[in-house]
Amino acid sequence: MMCPAESPTIDSLKQRPISVLIVESEVLIRLSISEFLRENGLHVVEASSTAEARSVLLADVAIDIVFADANLSDEDGLAPWLADNHPEVALLLAAWASSRPPEAPQGNVLARIEKPYTPERVLQSIRDIAERRAV
Protein backbone atom coordinates (compact mmCIF):
# COMPACT_ATOMS: atom_id res chain seq x y z
CA MET A 1 0.00 0.00 0.00
CA MET A 2 1.23 3.49 -0.87
CA CYS A 3 1.99 6.10 1.73
CA PRO A 4 -0.52 8.97 1.67
CA ALA A 5 1.95 11.51 0.25
CA GLU A 6 3.40 9.13 -2.32
CA SER A 7 2.35 9.40 -5.97
CA PRO A 8 2.05 6.24 -8.02
CA THR A 9 5.27 5.33 -9.80
CA ILE A 10 5.49 4.01 -13.33
CA ASP A 11 6.44 0.59 -11.91
CA SER A 12 3.46 0.49 -9.54
CA LEU A 13 1.06 1.44 -12.35
CA LYS A 14 2.51 -1.30 -14.56
CA GLN A 15 1.96 -3.88 -11.79
CA ARG A 16 -1.73 -3.13 -11.35
CA PRO A 17 -4.50 -1.51 -13.34
CA ILE A 18 -5.25 2.17 -12.85
CA SER A 19 -7.72 2.48 -9.99
CA VAL A 20 -10.50 5.03 -10.45
CA LEU A 21 -13.18 6.18 -8.05
CA ILE A 22 -16.26 7.35 -9.99
CA VAL A 23 -18.35 9.87 -8.02
CA GLU A 24 -21.64 10.41 -9.83
CA SER A 25 -25.16 10.70 -8.42
CA GLU A 26 -26.87 9.74 -11.69
CA VAL A 27 -26.91 5.95 -11.53
CA LEU A 28 -27.14 5.28 -15.29
CA ILE A 29 -24.23 7.60 -16.06
CA ARG A 30 -22.15 6.08 -13.24
CA LEU A 31 -22.90 2.52 -14.37
CA SER A 32 -22.19 3.14 -18.05
CA ILE A 33 -18.87 4.93 -17.42
CA SER A 34 -17.84 2.32 -14.84
CA GLU A 35 -18.62 -0.56 -17.18
CA PHE A 36 -16.70 1.03 -20.06
CA LEU A 37 -13.64 1.68 -17.90
CA ARG A 38 -13.69 -1.89 -16.53
CA GLU A 39 -13.94 -3.27 -20.07
CA ASN A 40 -10.80 -1.28 -20.84
CA GLY A 41 -8.78 -2.74 -18.00
CA LEU A 42 -9.23 -0.20 -15.22
CA HIS A 43 -10.14 -1.04 -11.63
CA VAL A 44 -13.28 0.94 -10.80
CA VAL A 45 -14.92 1.77 -7.48
CA GLU A 46 -18.24 3.61 -7.52
CA ALA A 47 -19.72 6.22 -5.20
CA SER A 48 -23.05 8.01 -5.55
CA SER A 49 -22.04 10.96 -3.35
CA THR A 50 -19.01 12.74 -2.00
CA ALA A 51 -19.75 11.30 1.45
CA GLU A 52 -19.55 7.81 -0.05
CA ALA A 53 -16.34 8.78 -1.87
CA ARG A 54 -14.78 9.97 1.38
CA SER A 55 -15.72 6.67 3.04
CA VAL A 56 -13.97 4.74 0.26
CA LEU A 57 -10.86 6.87 0.57
CA LEU A 58 -10.85 6.70 4.37
CA ALA A 59 -11.03 2.89 4.12
CA ASP A 60 -7.59 2.98 2.46
CA VAL A 61 -8.82 1.56 -0.83
CA ALA A 62 -6.02 2.12 -3.36
CA ILE A 63 -7.30 4.89 -5.65
CA ASP A 64 -5.17 6.68 -8.24
CA ILE A 65 -7.77 9.03 -9.74
CA VAL A 66 -11.14 10.37 -8.64
CA PHE A 67 -13.51 11.17 -11.52
CA ALA A 68 -16.31 13.34 -10.17
CA ASP A 69 -19.15 15.52 -11.31
CA ALA A 70 -18.01 19.09 -10.58
CA ASN A 71 -21.43 19.95 -9.09
CA LEU A 72 -21.06 17.21 -6.48
CA SER A 73 -17.48 18.24 -5.78
CA ASP A 74 -18.36 21.92 -5.36
CA GLU A 75 -21.39 21.26 -3.13
CA ASP A 76 -19.53 19.14 -0.61
CA GLY A 77 -15.98 20.43 -0.98
CA LEU A 78 -14.51 17.21 -2.35
CA ALA A 79 -11.57 18.92 -4.09
CA PRO A 80 -10.18 20.67 -1.00
CA TRP A 81 -10.86 17.60 1.18
CA LEU A 82 -9.00 15.42 -1.31
CA ALA A 83 -6.07 17.87 -1.44
CA ASP A 84 -5.84 17.94 2.36
CA ASN A 85 -6.34 14.23 3.03
CA HIS A 86 -5.14 12.42 -0.12
CA PRO A 87 -2.79 14.66 -2.13
CA GLU A 88 -1.50 11.56 -3.95
CA VAL A 89 -4.90 11.06 -5.61
CA ALA A 90 -5.52 12.96 -8.85
CA LEU A 91 -8.88 14.61 -9.49
CA LEU A 92 -10.70 14.73 -12.83
CA LEU A 93 -13.84 16.87 -12.80
CA ALA A 94 -16.69 16.75 -15.30
CA ALA A 95 -18.41 20.10 -15.84
CA TRP A 96 -20.43 21.99 -18.40
CA ALA A 97 -18.40 24.49 -20.43
CA SER A 98 -20.51 27.35 -19.08
CA SER A 99 -19.71 26.58 -15.44
CA ARG A 100 -16.89 28.32 -13.63
CA PRO A 101 -13.59 26.46 -13.69
CA PRO A 102 -12.70 24.87 -10.37
CA GLU A 103 -9.67 26.10 -8.49
CA ALA A 104 -6.80 23.65 -8.41
CA PRO A 105 -6.16 22.26 -4.97
CA GLN A 106 -2.51 21.98 -4.11
CA GLY A 107 -0.96 18.53 -4.33
CA ASN A 108 -3.50 17.12 -6.78
CA VAL A 109 -3.37 16.97 -10.52
CA LEU A 110 -6.67 18.59 -11.41
CA ALA A 111 -8.00 18.09 -14.90
CA ARG A 112 -11.36 19.00 -16.32
CA ILE A 113 -13.48 17.30 -18.93
CA GLU A 114 -16.42 19.08 -20.50
CA LYS A 115 -19.94 17.68 -20.48
CA PRO A 116 -21.34 16.07 -22.47
CA TYR A 117 -18.42 13.66 -22.61
CA THR A 118 -17.93 10.29 -24.22
CA PRO A 119 -16.63 7.24 -22.35
CA GLU A 120 -13.65 7.26 -24.71
CA ARG A 121 -12.80 10.85 -23.73
CA VAL A 122 -13.00 9.95 -20.03
CA LEU A 123 -10.72 6.95 -20.57
CA GLN A 124 -8.18 9.06 -22.49
CA SER A 125 -8.20 11.76 -19.79
CA ILE A 126 -7.64 9.14 -17.08
CA ARG A 127 -4.78 7.58 -19.03
CA ASP A 128 -3.23 11.04 -19.61
CA ILE A 129 -3.38 11.82 -15.88
CA ALA A 130 -1.91 8.42 -14.96
CA GLU A 131 0.93 8.92 -17.42
CA ARG A 132 1.70 12.40 -16.04
CA ARG A 133 1.59 11.13 -12.45
CA ALA A 134 3.86 8.15 -13.18
CA VAL A 135 6.72 10.24 -14.56
Steps between C-alpha positions, in 0.01 A plus 500: 500500500623849413576761760249787494747754358645262243395527135470184295822409322522368147595158642202490737260595219645226279445242777131575544223662301425868549253531786222755454232615740192617306291752697171554319148529641329404173496121516477433124791732423708348782425144387571562132832679563603239758422212266692659212806565716495143637475362146814699423702354784455754778409416859186698583336583832168684496352761732167679465601795720803678635426356845520151350821597318656619825406170666675307222811713531501483880482119475844509334377358171780556247372777271713679241240735350163634610263580212220717635216718386614857573158586649537226761858603570412868542197434723686288752855629463647178363794671326639675809432193718686282251793745487523507880450129567620319185735724299629190318160450334438690176164665436318512166186714503215488250328835446298689244703750297289786635580423864782674681830314494589341832803623688787255508564361844865472586655155478246359255513485126170662411367450151164591358288330239206678343148360502360339301792259486549163339630195687798502264585859598480410870728200446754711308498770770556238771786344305655846442485578873647160592784550254577848638489373859727202427786709362 
